[in-house]
Amino acid sequence: MKGVSLDTVRTSNATLKNLGPGLVAVFVGGTSGIGESILKAFVGATAASKVYVVGRSQDAANRIIKECRQVNETSEVEFLQADVSEIANVDRVCSDIIQREKRLNLLVLTTGILTVDGRNESPEGLDRKMAVHYYSRMRFISNLLPLLTSSASSSQLSRVMTVLGAGIGNRMVESDLDLKSNFSLSNCGAHCGVMTDLMLERFDATWKGTAFVHTAPGVVKTNLGSGLPTYLRAAFKVAGPLLAPWTVGLQETGERHLFMATSNRYPPSELPNDSSCGAPTEKNGVAEGSDGVRGSGAYLLNWDGQIQKQNRDLLEEYRRTGMAERIWKHTMAVFDSCSKDRNS
Ligand SMILES: NC(=O)c1ccc[n+]([C@@H]2O[C@H](COP(=O)([O-])OP(=O)(O)OC[C@H]3O[C@@H](n4cnc5c(N)ncnc54)[C@H](OP(=O)(O)O)[C@@H]3O)[C@@H](O)[C@H]2O)c1
């Protein structure tokens, strides 16, 4: 299947007002970069939506809230301040949302840090980079799935999107999933990517009315490198123009991710009869899920909506050998241990 044209993306996004009014969305990592651009595309394309933006920077949130008001004054954007490298903070934010909302239509996860530092453990015993790229995102999904399911049960949009490195992660250190002893940047990238690929399938197997999308966004110029040492930032600045042909503009990435998060080209595995729960597909039809089955509810996508298949054999091996199940059990055990430590 070819990449989706920008015209198709825009035509589809222009129909999103038909899904509302009053869609509810949560953007974790929406205070900058790719998350911010998807948030703004969502606010511009929907009617009277309620948006929660989760992050640390109050200044960025104030700016975004102001800009969103100019884009669409019918929408309401609220900031929930949290450092989500700790699961306790994820739980606090989720319980706040659960108290206030009866349903959720869209959960977008884009938190990220780019650092060359080694393992940096939080008091919960997780590396903070792995936490923002993987563990806290999985916790948001698992905490908020009941609200997403309420939307699915009433034939409304119900989608999860996580932006990281879909379908490209290499073999993991299988005996050390949280990289306590084998931490490196490349292992961290592989573990967070592959574990996400397989966890979305596992969520999808149970929560069939929700679609799960993992993307690899390509090269997008954002604030991601701001924490790097000066010499590396200078090197990126020099390399920037060389990467230009492969760079996706910030606004385009927002529009494309909004499409991937809402189009019925990527539907949940159980679509209600009333297919109004996503933007209608055009002639391109329904995409192949990560298991190779069309419309199976969990999707690994490239920057332009194409199916990302680079590590398909590895994922198949991990399903066959029980590694996918081990990843699930490991992740749930980490969450149990974080909760237990908090309550003891
Ligand atoms: N840009 C690219 O070319 C590219 C390529 C491949 C993959 N990706 C992935 O795409 C995702 C988004 O990247 P981006 O380029 O949009 O980065 P970005 O502009 O730096 O945005 C990262 C977001 O994560 C939030 N964040 C980071 N640590 C946090 C924490 N501890 N608690 C709460 N929020 C936190 C930041 O918010 P606060 O500052 O408010 O905390 C910010 O909103 C990342 O996972 C990245 O690895 C990006």
The ligand as an SDF file (V2000), in Angstrom:
LIG
                    3D

 48 52  0  0  0  0  0  0  0  0999 V2000
   11.2610   14.6870   16.0480 N   0  0  0  0  0  0  0  0  0  0  0  0
   11.6840   13.6070   15.3950 C   0  0  0  0  0  0  0  0  0  0  0  0
   12.3440   13.7060   14.3480 O   0  0  0  0  0  0  0  0  0  0  0  0
   11.3580   12.2440   15.9150 C   0  0  0  0  0  0  0  0  0  0  0  0
   11.7990   11.1220   15.1620 C   0  0  0  0  0  0  0  0  0  0  0  0
   11.5020    9.8460   15.6270 C   0  0  0  0  0  0  0  0  0  0  0  0
   10.7910    9.6970   16.8150 C   0  0  0  0  0  0  0  0  0  0  0  0
   10.3870   10.8010   17.5170 N   0  0  0  0  0  0  0  0  0  0  0  0
    9.6510   10.5870   18.7650 C   0  0  0  0  0  0  0  0  0  0  0  0
    8.4480   11.3100   18.7500 O   0  0  0  0  0  0  0  0  0  0  0  0
    8.0980   11.7350   20.0840 C   0  0  0  0  0  0  0  0  0  0  0  0
    7.8110   13.2140   20.0940 C   0  0  0  0  0  0  0  0  0  0  0  0
    9.0090   13.9000   19.7970 O   0  0  0  0  0  0  0  0  0  0  0  0
    9.0930   15.4550   19.4840 P   0  0  0  0  0  0  0  0  0  0  0  0
   10.1000   15.5680   18.4060 O   0  0  0  0  0  0  0  0  0  0  0  0
    7.7480   16.0290   19.3170 O   0  0  0  0  0  0  0  0  0  0  0  0
    9.7710   15.9910   20.8320 O   0  0  0  0  0  0  0  0  0  0  0  0
    9.6010   17.3550   21.6650 P   0  0  0  0  0  0  0  0  0  0  0  0
    9.2690   18.4950   20.7760 O   0  0  0  0  0  0  0  0  0  0  0  0
   10.8200   17.4710   22.5030 O   0  0  0  0  0  0  0  0  0  0  0  0
    8.3420   17.0310   22.5990 O   0  0  0  0  0  0  0  0  0  0  0  0
    8.4470   16.1130   23.6430 C   0  0  0  0  0  0  0  0  0  0  0  0
    7.2840   16.2560   24.5790 C   0  0  0  0  0  0  0  0  0  0  0  0
    7.4830   15.3430   25.6610 O   0  0  0  0  0  0  0  0  0  0  0  0
    7.1790   16.0150   26.8770 C   0  0  0  0  0  0  0  0  0  0  0  0
    7.9360   15.4110   27.9730 N   0  0  0  0  0  0  0  0  0  0  0  0
    9.2360   15.0220   27.9760 C   0  0  0  0  0  0  0  0  0  0  0  0
    9.5620   14.5260   29.1790 N   0  0  0  0  0  0  0  0  0  0  0  0
    8.4490   14.5990   29.9350 C   0  0  0  0  0  0  0  0  0  0  0  0
    8.1570   14.2480   31.2780 C   0  0  0  0  0  0  0  0  0  0  0  0
    9.0790   13.7140   32.0970 N   0  0  0  0  0  0  0  0  0  0  0  0
    6.9160   14.4480   31.7560 N   0  0  0  0  0  0  0  0  0  0  0  0
    5.9620   15.0160   30.9520 C   0  0  0  0  0  0  0  0  0  0  0  0
    6.1730   15.3510   29.6660 N   0  0  0  0  0  0  0  0  0  0  0  0
    7.4120   15.1520   29.1710 C   0  0  0  0  0  0  0  0  0  0  0  0
    7.5710   17.4750   26.6410 C   0  0  0  0  0  0  0  0  0  0  0  0
    6.7980   18.3030   27.4740 O   0  0  0  0  0  0  0  0  0  0  0  0
    7.3690   19.2280   28.6690 P   0  0  0  0  0  0  0  0  0  0  0  0
    8.6010   19.8750   28.1690 O   0  0  0  0  0  0  0  0  0  0  0  0
    6.2270   20.1470   28.9390 O   0  0  0  0  0  0  0  0  0  0  0  0
    7.5980   18.2980   29.7760 O   0  0  0  0  0  0  0  0  0  0  0  0
    7.1400   17.6550   25.1820 C   0  0  0  0  0  0  0  0  0  0  0  0
    5.7730   18.0150   25.1140 O   0  0  0  0  0  0  0  0  0  0  0  0
    9.2890   11.3310   20.9650 C   0  0  0  0  0  0  0  0  0  0  0  0
    9.0090   10.1230   21.6140 O   0  0  0  0  0  0  0  0  0  0  0  0
   10.4020   11.1080   19.9770 C   0  0  0  0  0  0  0  0  0  0  0  0
   11.3360   10.1520   20.4450 O   0  0  0  0  0  0  0  0  0  0  0  0
   10.6530   12.0540   17.0970 C   0  0  0  0  0  0  0  0  0  0  0  0
  1  2  1  0
  2  3  2  0
  2  4  1  0
  4  5  1  0
  4 48  2  0
  5  6  2  0
  6  7  1  0
  7  8  2  0
  8  9  1  0
  8 48  1  0
  9 10  1  0
  9 46  1  0
 10 11  1  0
 11 12  1  0
 11 44  1  0
 12 13  1  0
 13 14  1  0
 14 15  2  0
 14 16  1  0
 14 17  1  0
 17 18  1  0
 18 19  2  0
 18 20  1  0
 18 21  1  0
 21 22  1  0
 22 23  1  0
 23 24  1  0
 23 42  1  0
 24 25  1  0
 25 26  1  0
 25 36  1  0
 26 27  1  0
 26 35  1  0
 27 28  2  0
 28 29  1  0
 29 30  1  0
 29 35  2  0
 30 31  1  0
 30 32  2  0
 32 33  1  0
 33 34  2  0
 34 35  1  0
 36 37  1  0
 36 42  1  0
 37 38  1  0
 38 39  2  0
 38 40  1  0
 38 41  1  0
 42 43  1  0
 44 45  1  0
 44 46  1  0
 46 47  1  0
M  CHG  2   8   1  16  -1
M  END
$$$$
